[in-house]
Amino acid sequence: MKRIIAGSLILACMNMAQAQDMKAGQHKDPMSHGSMTGHMHKAGDVMFMYRYMGMHMDGSRDGTDRVSDSEVLADFMVTPTSMDMDMHMFGAMYGVNDSFTTMVMLPYVKKSMKHLTRMGGRFTTKSAGIGDLKLTGMYKLSQQAGSMLHLNFGISVPTGSIDERDDTPAAMNAKLPYPMQLGSGTYDLMPGITYRAQGENYSWGASATATIHLGENDNDYTLGDMLELNGWVERKLGRSLSVSARVNAQSWGDIDGADPDLNPAVIPTADPELRSGKRVDLLVGLNYDTHKGNRLAIEVGKPVYQNLDGPQLETDTLLTASWRYTF
């Protein structure tokens, strides 16, 4: 599901990276919020990382307006009422040289969606499993005192399932709608560009990334492409502690094609023409560095703007917690 992975890629959420202090030859902490590809490493550096990302969605929206369950049920037999997504991301980065860093990431995803039927019945569907594998490279375009500009270029490999099923009141082992699937089913390009800068007590930056889905998957559809913009600032509170604020904006398209096993007349999550939208999130974070290679971070946020081609479930809260170790 692109919204989650978007939000989620998109969501996204967010680690602070270590880069070299050119004067002292020691690691300092410039900003790289909003993307795992927001920072680079020196030649020979290795980093292992774990990140938890959670998203809670509650209630429906059409355009910028909230819509009630009864309004959705006037047009559909079933409406989703809420959804929870938990993503556990495992990854590693390696500095091939001072200008080129590689990264691999693999997520484990759990989703749960609650529903209400036109007859008043309630039920929940769930899915869980490995998501799409991400392979990424980062190339330094320029570096000056206190600032850096680099390109991101990656590919997403369709290791996540697009055939998730669960029991519903209408059928046993029914195919789940698009938001409950675990991957895109296609190879996806992930280009981007990141700028970051650092002062004595502050660091800041911005990034732009895209997800471009290639071809059609085995279920006859292609997820809509996504554009994501991030802007952030961090302030140090001491040698080990810092706080951050971030604005994240996302825009994603409708699905092209349709899964023949899904009936768009039953529930809006099965309609490929009701999947696009725009969202702006405001997030704040707290970060702790042990200065022995370990870094802990937590970030929470809420949308401040949502415009959805609905009815769609709207995002309510976002949470990210991460750990990384560099050596």
C-alpha positions in Angstrom: 0.0 0.0 0.0 1.7 3.1 -1.3 0.1 5.5 1.3 1.6 3.5 4.1 4.8 2.9 2.4 4.6 6.4 1.1 3.8 7.7 4.2 5.6 5.2 5.6 8.8 5.9 2.9 6.7 8.8 2.8 6.0 8.7 6.4 7.3 9.3 7.1 9.8 9.7 10.2 13.0 10.0 11.4 16.6 9.2 12.1 19.4 11.7 12.7 22.6 10.6 11.0 26.2 11.0 11.9 28.6 12.7 9.5 32.3 13.6 9.9 33.4 16.8 11.7 36.1 17.9 9.3 37.9 20.0 11.9 38.1 17.5 14.8 37.9 14.3 12.8 35.0 13.1 15.0 31.4 12.3 14.4 28.8 15.1 14.8 25.1 15.0 14.2 23.8 16.8 11.1 20.2 16.4 10.1 18.8 13.8 7.7 15.1 13.6 8.7 12.3 12.1 6.6 14.2 9.4 4.8 16.6 6.6 5.5 18.5 7.9 2.4 19.0 11.4 4.0 22.6 10.9 5.0 25.9 9.4 3.8 28.9 7.6 5.3 32.7 7.8 4.9 34.6 5.1 3.1 34.5 1.8 5.1 31.8 2.9 7.6 29.1 0.3 8.3 25.8 1.1 10.0 23.1 -1.3 11.1 19.6 0.1 11.9 16.2 -0.8 13.1 13.2 1.4 12.8 9.6 1.0 14.0 6.9 3.0 12.2 3.3 3.1 13.4 0.3 4.8 11.8 -3.3 5.1 13.0 -6.1 6.0 10.7 -9.6 6.8 11.9 -12.7 8.0 10.1 -13.2 8.9 6.4 -12.5 12.0 4.4 -13.6 13.1 0.9 -11.5 16.0 -0.3 -10.8 18.1 2.8 -14.1 17.2 4.5 -14.8 14.5 7.0 -17.6 12.1 6.0 -19.6 9.9 8.4 -19.9 6.2 8.2 -23.6 6.5 7.2 -22.6 8.8 4.3 -20.1 6.2 3.0 -22.7 3.4 3.5 -25.2 5.2 1.3 -23.0 4.3 -1.6 -21.2 1.2 -0.5 -22.2 -2.0 1.3 -19.2 -1.8 3.7 -17.1 1.0 5.0 -13.7 0.9 6.8 -13.8 2.7 10.1 -10.2 2.6 11.3 -6.8 1.1 10.4 -3.5 0.4 12.2 -0.2 -0.2 10.5 3.0 -1.4 12.2 6.2 -1.6 10.2 9.5 -3.0 11.5 12.3 -1.9 9.2 15.7 -3.6 9.2 18.6 -2.2 7.2 22.3 -1.6 6.7 24.4 1.0 5.1 28.0 0.9 3.8 30.3 3.7 2.7 31.9 2.4 -0.5 34.0 5.6 -0.6 33.7 9.2 0.6 31.3 10.0 -2.3 29.2 6.9 -2.6 27.1 5.0 0.1 24.9 2.0 -0.4 21.9 0.8 1.6 19.6 -2.2 1.9 16.3 -2.2 3.8 13.7 -4.9 4.4 10.4 -4.2 6.2 8.1 -6.5 8.1 4.5 -5.1 8.0 1.4 -5.8 10.1 -2.0 -4.2 9.2 -5.4 -4.4 10.8 -8.6 -2.7 9.4 -12.0 -2.5 11.2 -15.2 -2.4 9.1 -18.9 -1.5 9.5 -21.5 -3.1 7.2 -24.7 -1.4 5.9 -26.7 -3.9 8.1 -24.8 -2.8 11.2 -22.3 -5.7 11.4 -18.7 -5.2 12.4 -15.6 -7.2 11.5 -11.8 -6.9 11.3 -9.4 -8.1 8.6 -5.6 -8.5 9.1 -2.5 -9.1 7.1 1.2 -9.5 7.9 4.4 -10.4 6.3 7.6 -9.1 4.5 7.2 -5.9 2.5 9.2 -4.8 -0.6 13.0 -4.9 -0.5 14.7 -1.5 -1.0 18.2 -1.2 -2.6 19.6 2.3 -2.7 22.7 4.3 -3.6 23.6 7.8 -2.5 26.1 9.9 -4.5 27.7 13.2 -3.1 27.3 16.0 -5.6 29.0 18.7 -3.5 30.3 19.4 -0.1 31.3 22.7 1.5 32.0 23.8 5.1 28.9 22.7 7.0 26.8 21.6 4.1 26.3 18.8 1.6 24.2 18.0 -1.4 23.7 14.4 -2.6 21.5 12.4 -5.0 19.5 9.3 -4.1 18.8 6.6 -6.6 17.2 3.3 -5.7 14.9 0.4 -6.7 12.2 -1.4 -4.8 12.0 -5.1 -5.4 8.5 -6.7 -5.2 9.1 -9.1 -2.3 5.8 -8.0 -0.5 2.6 -10.0 -1.1 -0.2 -8.6 -3.2 -2.4 -11.7 -2.6 -3.3 -11.3 1.1 -6.6 -12.8 2.1 -8.7 -13.0 5.2 -12.2 -14.1 6.3 -15.1 -11.6 5.9 -18.9 -11.9 6.5 -19.3 -12.2 2.7 -16.7 -14.9 2.0 -14.1 -17.1 3.6 -10.5 -16.4 2.6 -11.5 -13.3 0.6 -9.0 -11.2 -1.3 -8.2 -8.1 0.7 -8.4 -4.6 -0.8 -5.4 -2.5 -2.0 -4.5 -0.8 1.4 -4.2 -4.2 3.1 -1.7 -5.6 0.7 2.0 -5.7 1.7 3.8 -4.6 -1.5 3.3 -2.9 -4.8 3.9 -6.0 -7.0 6.1 -4.0 -9.3 9.7 -2.9 -9.5 9.8 0.8 -8.5 12.3 3.5 -9.1 13.1 5.8 -6.1 15.0 8.9 -7.2 15.7 11.9 -4.9 17.9 14.7 -3.8 18.9 15.9 -0.3 20.5 19.0 1.0 21.6 19.4 4.6 23.6 21.9 6.6 25.0 22.3 10.1 25.9 25.1 12.4 27.3 25.0 16.0 24.0 24.2 17.7 21.5 23.9 14.8 21.2 21.8 11.7 18.6 21.9 9.0 17.9 20.5 5.5 15.4 19.5 2.9 14.8 16.6 0.5 12.6 15.6 -2.4 12.0 12.0 -3.3 9.7 10.1 -5.7 8.4 6.6 -6.1 7.8 5.6 -9.7 6.1 2.2 -10.3 7.2 0.4 -13.4 4.8 -1.7 -15.5 1.8 -3.7 -14.2 1.8 -6.3 -11.5 0.5 -9.9 -11.7 -2.9 -8.7 -10.5 -3.4 -6.3 -13.4 -2.8 -3.0 -11.7 -0.1 -0.4 -10.9 -0.1 1.7 -7.8 -0.1 5.5 -8.2 3.3 7.3 -8.2 4.2 9.4 -5.2 6.2 12.6 -4.6 7.4 13.5 -1.1 9.0 16.7 0.3 10.7 17.1 3.6 12.0 20.1 5.5 13.5 19.9 9.0 15.5 21.7 11.7 17.3 20.3 14.8 18.6 22.0 17.9 21.1 20.5 20.3 20.3 20.5 24.0 23.6 19.2 25.1 26.4 16.8 24.1 24.0 13.8 23.7 20.5 15.2 23.4 18.7 17.1 20.6 15.2 18.0 19.6 13.8 18.4 16.1 10.8 19.6 14.1 9.9 18.5 10.6 7.3 19.2 7.9 6.5 16.3 5.5 4.3 16.7 2.4 3.2 13.9 0.2 1.1 13.6 -3.0 0.2 10.2 -4.6 -2.0 9.1 -7.5 -4.9 6.7 -8.2 -4.3 3.1 -9.1 -4.0 2.3 -12.8 -5.9 -0.9 -13.7 -7.7 -3.1 -11.2 -7.5 -6.4 -9.4 -10.2 -8.6 -11.0 -10.8 -10.3 -7.6 -12.0 -7.0 -6.0 -15.4 -5.5 -6.4 -15.3 -1.7 -6.2 -19.0 -1.5 -5.6 -18.8 -3.2 -2.2 -16.2 -1.1 -0.3 -14.3 2.1 -1.2 -10.9 0.5 -0.5 -11.5 -1.8 -3.4 -12.0 1.1 -5.9 -8.8 1.9 -7.7 -10.1 5.4 -8.6 -10.5 6.3 -4.9 -6.8 6.0 -3.9 -5.1 9.4 -4.7 -4.5 12.2 -2.2 -2.3 14.8 -0.6 -1.2 15.2 3.0 1.0 17.5 5.1 2.3 16.3 8.4 3.9 18.2 11.3 6.3 16.1 13.5 8.6 16.6 16.5 11.4 14.4 17.7 13.8 13.7 20.5 17.2 12.1 19.8 19.9 10.6 22.1 23.5 9.8 21.0 25.7 7.6 23.2 28.8 8.8 21.2 29.9 5.2 21.1 28.2 4.5 17.7 24.6 4.1 19.1 21.8 6.5 18.3 18.2 6.4 19.6 15.4 8.6 18.2 11.7 9.0 18.6 9.3 11.1 16.6 5.6 11.8 16.8 3.3 13.7 14.5 -0.1 14.5 13.1 -1.4 15.7 9.7 -2.2 19.4 9.5 -3.7 19.0 6.0 -5.4 16.1 4.1 -7.1 16.2 0.7 -8.2 12.7 -0.3 -9.9 11.4 -3.4 -12.4 9.7 -1.2 -14.1 8.4 0.7 -10.8 7.3 2.2 -9.6 6.6 5.7 -7.8 9.7 7.0 -4.5 9.5 8.9 -4.8 10.4 12.6 -1.4 9.9 14.3 2.2 8.9 13.3 5.0 7.4 15.5 8.6 6.5 14.7 11.2 5.0 17.0 14.6 4.0 15.8 18.0 2.6 16.8 21.2 2.5 14.8 24.8 1.5 15.4 27.7 2.8 13.3 31.2 1.4 13.3 
